[in-house]
Amino acid sequence: MIEILESVEPTSDLISLCRAIRKKGYTIALDDFVSSPQFEPLADLAQLIKVDVRVTDKPEQKHLLEKYQPRGIALLAEKVKPTRNSSGRRATGYDYFQGYFFARPA
């Protein structure tokens, strides 16, 4: 899996590179994703979108789920902490979860 960070500019060279590595069988993941027109070409190549649930408000999370899951892109809720909201994440539609809710390193 190749993870594209949110700080990376989606240039035509990057998009071409992602297209080539996806053809070779790699999975493309977009980290801390926020929907915007400039990132659509990368979203079209992604198989996984990671959403930081601490900083992405609920309406934006819903928008991301409704826009990208029907296109076959899995969504991962990242930075899930043990709070009263954590138990409802699956009900909101995320495919995967990551964070200290599950375990904290010793």
Stockholm file with secondary structure:
# STOCKHOLM 1.0

chainA/1-106         MIEILESVEPTSDLISLCRAIRKKGYTIALDDFVSSPQFEPLADLAQLIKVDVRVTDKPEQKHLLEKYQPRGIALLAEKVKPTRNSSGRRATGYDYFQGYFFARPA
#=GR chainA/1-106 SS CEEECTTSCCCHHHHHHHHHHHHTTCCEEETTCCCCGGGHHHHHHCSEEEEETTTSCHHHHHHHHHHHGGGTCEEEEESCCSSTTGGGTGGGTCSEEESTTTCCCC
#=GC SS_cons         CEEECTTSCCCHHHHHHHHHHHHTTCCEEETTCCCCGGGHHHHHHCSEEEEETTTSCHHHHHHHHHHHGGGTCEEEEESCCSSTTGGGTGGGTCSEEESTTTCCCC
//
